[in-house]
Structures are given as C-alpha cells and as structure tokens.
Amino acid sequence: MWKSEHQPTQPARSDLGANAVLERVLFEVKRVVVGQDLMIERMLVGLLARGHVLLEGVPGVAKTLAVRTLAGVVGGSFTRLQFTPDLMPSDIVGTRVWRPSAEQFDTELGPVFANLVLADEINRAPAKVQSALLEAMAERQVSIGGTSHRLPDPFLVLATQNPIENDGVYRLPEAQRDRFLLKVDVGHVDELEEMTIIQRMGTRPPAVEQILDIAALRRLQARAEEVFVHHEVAQYAVKLVMATRTPHAYGLHNLDGLLAYGVSARGSLGLITAGRALALLRGRDYVLPADIADLAGDILAHRLVLTFDAEADGVDPRAVVDAVLAAVPQPRATPSDDDAETVEPASGEELAS
C-alpha cells in the first residue's frame, strides 16, 4: 500500500496554468471533431509525451480530420504524406539533386521535416518506404547521402491505417509498430453524435483557432516530464510488462500458448512517459495507478507478438492486455478506512524518498 498527500479531486496549484491551456486546446479540437474524445485525448498524450501515435480505424471516422485540426490548434509546421504503393523513400526523407550550373549535389529535404507529420494510410506503402520513417521516428534525424539532418523540435508522427482492407496494403512490421508510443483503435460515433456531425459539418465547417505555439508546446512537454511518479506506480507498470513476458509467474497460464514474445522495455518506458502526460492533461502533478491502467491497452497491445495459433484463432491482443490488468492488482492510492486512525499521511519528502 502506498499513500499520497495529494487529493485527486482538485488540480494541483502549480498545474492550473498548464491545465487551463490544455483545456482550451481540447475544447478547440472538439469544436471540429465530434464524438472521438478518446482519440483526441490520446493524441494530446502523444504530443505531450513526445511519442508517435498510430490511429487505426475504417474510413470516415475523422482520423485525418483530427490530426489536421490538432496541427492547426498547436501551431508549428504540418505536412501530410499520402502513402501509396508506388511511393519511394526519397519522397519522404529527401534526396540529393545534381545542379549542373554549380557542378555539385544539393540536398533537397523531404516533407518529413515538419513539427507534425500525418502519415495517412501508412499500411498502403511497402516495407521499404515504411522503414524510411524508422530513423526519423527513433532518432529525430534522417540520413541523406551520408549526412545526418536533424528534424524540427518537437517532431511527431501521427499515422493512420485501415484495418479492413487486404489488397494493396502492407502490414507494419513489429519493429515499426514498436516505435509508436500509442496505437488507438477508432470506431464509429453513436446516433446523437452522428446528428451533431451533420448539423456542424454539413454546411460551413468551423475554423479552428491556434491556441499554442512551438515555444508553449515545448514548455508543456517539459512540464509533463516533471510530473511525479511514485515508486509503487512505476513498479505497477513494470509488473504489467513482465506479465506479458512470463505470464505463468502471474497465474496467467492460459496465456502461455498465445504469446510468442512479450512487450519490450519500450512498453515500460511508454507507460510512465504517457502516464505523466495523461496526469498533466487531467490536471494533476502526479500519476495514479488508474492512469497506467487506462493507457495499458493503447501502449502494450500493439507490442505483443502472438503465436501462429493465436493469430489463427483470432485472439485480440487487447483481450490479452485486459487479462493482464485483471491479474496484476493496482497499488492502493489511499489508506483504507481501517488504517485511517493508525496511519499518518505521508509527507512529500517521504514520498520522494
């Protein structure tokens, strides 16, 4: 059991400024994008955590619209890459061009050199093109003609893919999926939200207002890195990841034949990094175990490698994560009523130690 002096019912005073700005960003995006609150929240989490986001859903669920709207609200440069089977790596990262008049090669930087990059329908391009993004996503740089070129700061890839088509699409390899901090499944809206879409977008769609600039976004990202993570919360994140590697050690014997490989260390880091961003977005300067649990499906599921039999049986990786969440108990954030009379609340110094 761990205890905190923070009260989760009220934002911390030091976060009131950041929380107010993020609330304005959320409000502005939701003026345009209707009914996809989870997707919008996860996109902001990725932005604050400096992590790339993969959006998966059928056409027409506002994936591209959401990315375009977010780019307009946060400011900075924005490019859209429409992935097609005939796309070449140089179309993304750039190439060297021979200038006859100067008798030398010049480097033409590609459209990936932007703060927010929308990789639309990323699974329509072959593996060679998909892998061109690997260095950019991991190292924030690209190499052209033996020379490395730094990408803008911040740099975020928001990719979309269609899960229902099989012709003319190329599945992302495991190494590529692991580079995405979050993979968000986007579904259809309900009937009331559909009516709102017709009323709001049917004639003259609303125009977004820019709320942030690049300097303000960097400050919010730096503030997210300062959000406090208690040792017990970090240990909870590690246990969730370890349960995917050795499920029998956590009583999950039914998963032994389903997982070929568990989640890598990027999963543990992703849970903590994204947990900090989510806590800041929700107006707190500390991470709760519930934040980690809320993000587990979007951070861990796409990093699991299922066995051939599991894939043949149609096992959903998110169902595996749900089983792990049910088997690994969350640490208690507050003392129980029985302990209230005998246990003194921990001070900030005791928590930090």
N, C-alpha and C positions, 0 to 999 in steps of 0.2 A: 504493500500500500504506500502511495506517496501522497503528499499533501501540498497544497499551494495556497499562498496568501492572496492570490488573485481571485476575483469574483467574476465568473464568466457571464454574468448578466449585464455588465456595463463595460464599454470600451475603456481601455487604459488611457489616461490623460495624455501621455506622450504620443498616442496614436490618433488623437482626434483630428489633427490636420491631414494626415495621410488617409484616414478613414473617410473624411469628408470629400477629398478629391476622388478617391476610388468610387464612392457612391455616385458622384456626378458622372464619372466615366461609365459606370453600369447603367445609369439612367439614360444617358445619351445613346448608348448602343441599343438599349431595349426600346427606344423610340422608333427604331427602324426594324430590328429583328424581333419578331413576335414569338413567344412561346418556347424558345430554346434557352431557358435560363441556365441549365446545367452546362451546356456548351459554352455559353458566354463566360460563365464563372471559370471554367477550366481554361479557356483561352487567356483570361487575365492572370490566372495562376501561372501558366507557362510564361507569360510576358514578365511577371514579377520575379519568377524563379530562373529566368534566362534559359528556359528549356523549350525545345521544339515540340509542336503539338501535331498529332495526326488525327484528322476528323474522318470518320467512316460512316457513310450513310447513302441511301438511294438518292437519285437526283431530285431536286426540288425541295430540300429540307433546309435551305438557307445557309449551307456551309460557306459558299463563296461570298454571299452577301454579308455574312457575319465577319469574315476576315476583312473584306473591304471597308466595312463600317468601323471596325476596331482600328484599322490603319488611319482612317480619317479622324478618329477621336484622339488618338495618342500622338499624331503628328509624325514627322520623320518621313524618309523616303519609302516608297512602296512600289513593288513590281509584282506582276502576275506572270507566272510561267505556265503555259498550257502544254502539258505533257502529251505527246503523240508518239506513235511507233517509229516515225522517221526522224525524231529529234536526235541531235548529236550532242556529246558532252561540251563541245566548244560553244554551242548555242546557249549554254547555261553559264559556264565559268569565264568564257572569253577565249581569245586566240591571239596569235602573233600574225601581223599583216605586213607584207613586204611593201615598202614605199620606194618605188623606182626613182623618184626625184631626189630622195635623200640617200638612196642606196643603203638602206638599213631596215631592220624589222622594228615595228612599233607594236606595243601591246594594246589590244582592244579589250577592255574589261567587259564581262558579260553582265546580264541583268541580275545576277545573284548578288551584286554589290548594292544592297539596299538594306534599310533597317528591318523592314518586314517583307518577307518573300512568300507569296502564295504559290505553292506548287500544286496546281489544280490537276486532279486525276493523276496522281503520281504513279499509279499502277498501270497506266497506259504506255509507259516508256519501258524499253528493255533494261536489263540489269546494268549494262554499261553506262547508261545515262543516269540511272538511279544512283549508282556508285559515285558519280561525279559530285554528288552532294555530300558524300561522306566526310571528306576532308573539311568542307565548308561548315558542316554541322558540328563536327567534333573539335576542330582546331580554330575555327573562326578565321580561316585563311584558305586561299586556293593557290595552286602552283601552275604557272603558265610558262612554258619554255625554260624550266629550271629555276624560275624566280618565284618566290612566295610573295603574295599580295594580301595584306590584312583587310578583312571585311569591316564594315562600319560597326560601331558600338553604340547602341545594342544591335544585335543581329538575331532574328528569329525566323524560323521556317515554320509556316503553317501549311500543312499538306492535306489534301483531301483525296479520298479514294472511294470507288463504287464497289460494294461487296457482292453484287448480284450478277455481274456480267463475267463470263468466262472467255469470250472470244476477243482477241486483241488486247488482253491485259496480262500483266506480268506480276506475279506475287512478290511482295517485298521480301528479300532475304532476312534471316534472323539478325545479322549484323546491322542491317539498315534499320530494322524495327527497334533495335535496342538503343539507337541514337535519339529516338523520340522520348521525351520525358513522359508525355501523356498520349494515350490513344483513347479518343472519346467516340462512343457509338451514338450516332444522332438518328433519332426516329421522327415519325410524323407528329404533328401537333394534334390537339383534340378539336372537337367541333366548334367550341366557343372561340378558340384561338384562330381557327380557320376563318371564321366570320370576321374577326378583327383584322386579319391579313387582307381580306377583300376590301374592307372599308378603308384601311390605312394605305394600302399599296395599289389599289385598283385604279386610281386616277393620277394623283400627283404625289409620289413618294416623298416622305420628309427628308430634308437635308440635314446632315449631322454637323455639329459644331465641334471644333477642335478644343479639347479640354487641356491636354498636356502638350509639352514639347519634349525634345530629346533630353534636355538637362533635367527637367522634372521627372521624367521616366527613370533616368539613372539614379536620382535621389530615392525614388520609391524602391527600386531594386536594391540599393544599398540598405535601406531601412528594413526590407524583408530579410536580409542576411543577418540582421541584429536581433531578430525575434528569438526569444528564449526557448530552448528545448531541454526539458528535464531528462535526466539520465534514464528514468524509467520509461519515458516516451520513446527515446532513442532505442532502448532495449526492446521495446514492443515492436518497433519497425524491423529490427534485426530478426526477431523471432518469426515474424511473418515471412520474411525471405527465407530463413533457414527451414521453415516448414515445407517450402516448395522443393528444397534440395533433399531433405531427409524426412519425408512425411511420416514414416513409421515411428520416428522418435517423438512425434507429437500425437500419436494414436490415430493417424490418418492412413491406416493400412489399405483402405480402398483406393488410395491414390498411387500406390506403388507401381501398378502396371500402366498408369496413364501418363506419367511424366518421364520423358527421356532426359530432359535437363531442367533444372530449376532456374530460378531468377538469379542473374548475376549481381555483382556488387553495385552496379548502377541502380538496381532496384532499391537497395537500402538508402543510397545517397538521394535518389529521387523522392522517396517517401519523406525524408527530412527536409529537403530543399522545397518541395512543393507544399509540405505541411506548414512551413514558415510563411510561404506566400499566401496560403489559404487563411491562416490565422490573421495575418495583416488585413486581408480583404474583408474578413469578418469582424474587424475592429478590436483585435487583441494583440498584445505583445508577447504572447506565449502560446505554445502549441498544446492542444489537448489530444488525448488518445483518439477521440472521435474524429479529429481532423485526419489522422493517419488512416483510420478505418474507412472514412469517406473516400479517400483517394486511392485506396489499395487496388480496386478493380481497374481503374484507368492507368495505373502505373505498373502493375505486376502482370496483368493478364496477357498483354502482347509480348511479354518477355519469356513466357513459358514455351517450352518446346515439347509438344505432345508426342507420344509414341504413335507408330503407324496404326496400331489397333484402335487407339483413342480417336485418331482423326477419322478412321473408317467408321467408327460408331457415332461420329458427330458430337463428340464431347466439346462442350463450350468452355474455353479457358476461364471465363468469368465465373462459371459454376465451381471450378476448382478453387479460385480465389475465395469465393463465398464459403466453401468448406474449410479453408484455412482460417478465415476470420472467425468461424464458429468454433474452431478447435483451440485457437490461441486467445485466452482471455485478455481483455483490456485491463491495464493498471487502473486502480481507483483514483479519481482525481480529488476526492474529498474524503475525510474520515466518515465512518459510519456513525449512526446515532449512538451505538453502544460505546464508541470510542470518544464521543464528543466531550464527555466530562473528564476524561483522563488524559487526553492527548492535546497538547498545546499546538496551535497553528505554527507551521514552520516559518521562519523569517526568510527574507530574501537571501541573506548571507548563507543560511543553512541549505537552501535550495541550490545556490550556485556552487556550493562545495560538494 
